[in-house]
């Protein structure tokens, strides 16, 4: 993996940052893509402390212009693109009755359309190389229906089918596509949701108790799964959906 160039979206915190650092430890060059410069700059500093070849691209990948720029700047500055990690996402609560059309559109545009756009523009380069890997970060919520988060559930289920569609469409070009489905992970996104619950400690204990391992995951654990799915160690896998959820969806 030492020759690879990896683009990670949502790299400013949580799973995205952990994935960027994990790829750098493997010797890859990393393009950290974030919507906001501040968190992205922190990730870039961590990468450079590791002596990684790394760049920061500030772009909103839920738009065609932002997604295309993220890919084109990666190729222009780092020379090629071998791995795309579609991790950028947002979380909104609400069932079908309480979710507004605006919230529905926002979640689907960010979580699913953004992944489609990045995959589309990354694939154009990967096809010319006749090689590449796309790893989509979905969720346990894409496998089972979790109450009170309809837009998020649907966006992550869409990510799983996006992965399978990419796998069957792009295999003839030597491009693989796989998907990791994290369970609830101790990220800033989850911490913010817990803080809004009214009783964060009680809410956290509930999230831990509903899974057989009785704990939340860590960003580093999810990052290791992402690296594995992208690596040549997993070279026969395409269209794979890997649950890393403490046993939640095994119940």
N, C-alpha and C positions, 0 to 999 in steps of 0.2 A: 504493500500500500504506500510505500515511501515515494513513489512517483505520482501518486494520484492527486487530483484537484477535486475538492469537495465543497459544494455550496450548501449551506445550512440556513434555512429561513427560520425566523423567530429565534435568532441566536443570542438575543440580548439577556436572556434569563432562563432559568428552569431547565427543561429537557434540551432545548436548543443549544444553550450555552454548554451544558454537559456533553452533548454530542460533538460540538465543535472542538472541545478540549480532548475528547476521547480520540477523535480522528487525528488530531495533531500529535498525540502520544504515539500513534501508529506511524508517524512520519509524513502524513499527508499535508499538502497545502490547503488552507481553508479560507473560503470566502464567507464571512459572517454577515448575514443579511438581516437588518432590523428596520422597523418602521421609525424608531426614535434613535437619535444619535447617542444620547447619554448612555443607555444600557449597552448599546453596541460598542461604544468606545471602551467600556469596562471589559467586555469580552475580548476585544482586540488587544488590550493591554495584557490580559492573562495569556493570550496566545503568544504574544511577542516575548513574554517572560519565559516561555518554553522554547524560545528560539525557532518558533514555527514560521514558515512563510505564510503570511496571512494578510487579508485586506478586509476592510469594512465597506459594505454597500448599504446606504440608507435608502430604502425603497418600500413603497406600499405594494406588495406583491398581489393584492387582491384586484389590482387594475392591470390591464394589458401593458400599459406603458411601464409600470413599476416592475412587473415580472420580467418583461423583455430586457429592461435595463440591468436588473440583477444578474441575469444570465450573460448578457453581452459584456458587462464590466468584469465579470469573473473570467471570461475567456480572454478578454483584452489584456488584463493585468497578470493573470496566472497561466495563460497559454492554452488551456484546454478545460474540459469539464468531464470528470469521470463519474462523480456521484452527486446526485441531488437528494437532499433530505427535506421533504416537505413537512415542516413542523409548525409553521406560523398558524396561530389559531386564537380564538376568543371563546369565552363561555358566558352564556346567558341562561337564566332560569326562566321557567314559565311553561304551563301546559298549553294545549291548543286554544283554550278559552282566554287565557291571559297574555299570550304572546302576540304582540302587534305585528302587522305586516312589515314594518320597518325593522324590527328586531329579527324577524325571520330572514329578511333579505341580507341584513348585516352579517349574521352568523354564516349563512350559506355562502355568501360572497367571499368572506374572509377564509373560512375553513375549507371549503370545497372548490369554489371557483378559482381561488388563488393557487391551490395545488394543481388544478388542471392547467392553468396558464403557465406556471413554472415548468410543469412536465412537458407541455407543448414546445416551449422555446428551448428547453434543455435538450429535448429529443432531437431537435433539428441539428444540433451540434454532435450529439451522440451517434446519430445515423451516419454522419460523414466519417466518424471515427470507427464505425462498426463495433462499438463497445460502449458500455455505460451501465449504471445502476441507479434506479430511483427507489428510495425508501420513503414511504408515506407513514406519518405518525397519526394513527386513528385513535381508537379508545375502546375500552370494554363497553362503552355506551353505543358503539356501533354494532355490537353483537347481541346485546340484550337491551330491552327497553327500560330505562331508568326513569322513574316518575319525575315529572316537573321540569323537564329540560328537553322539550320536543325538538327544538331547532338544533340543539347541539347533537342529540341522538341521531337525527337524520343526516346531519353534515358528516358525522363520523362513519355511519353506515355507507354513505356515498363514497367516502375515502376508500373503504374496503373494495367496493366494486370498481372504483377508478383503478385501483391497484391491479385487480384481475384483468381488467380491460387493457391496461397498458402492457401487462405481461403477455397476453395472447397476440396483441397487435405488433409488439416491438421485438419479439423473440427472434424473428428472422434477420434482424439487424445486429444481433449479438447484445441486445439490451435486456437487462433483467429489471423486474419491478416487484418489490416485496413490501409488506406492511407490518408494523408493530402496533399492537393494541395495548397500551398501558392501562393498568388499573389506576385508581386514585393515587397520585404521586405527590410527595411533599414539595410542591413548587409554589412560587409566588402566586400563581393563578388560583391554586387550591386554597392557599392561606387567605387570600382576599375573599374567596367565597365563604370560608369558615367565619371570617370576621363579620360578615353580613348576617350571620345566622342568629345572632342574639346571644348565643351561648357557645362560643367557639370550642371550648374544651369538650362539652357534651357532644357537639356535632362531630368532632374529630374521633372521639371514642366510638361513636356509631359507625363511622366509615371504616374504622379499624376492625370492629367486631363482626361486620357482615362478610368478611373474607376469611378463608381458612387459616391463612398465615397470621391473622390478627394484627396487622400493621399496614401502614402505607408504604408505597415504594419510594425509592430515591431516584432523583434524576440520573445519577450515575449508573444505576441498574438498567434503566431504560436505554441510556446511551450505549451501553455495552451490547444490548440486543440490536440496536441500530447498526453499529459497526459490524457485528457478526453477519447480519443479513446483507450488508453491502460487500463483505469481504469475499475473497476467492475461496475461503474455507467453507463458504456456503454457496459455492458456484453453481450447484445443480438446482438451486431453489429459485423459482420465479412464480409469481402469483401466490406466494406463501403469506399466510396471516398468522403471526406469532403473538399469542396472548402472554403478557407479562403483568399479571394482575392479582398476585397473591392467592390464586385459586378461585376468584370471584365467579368467573363464567364457567368453571367446572362443576358448579353446584347444580 
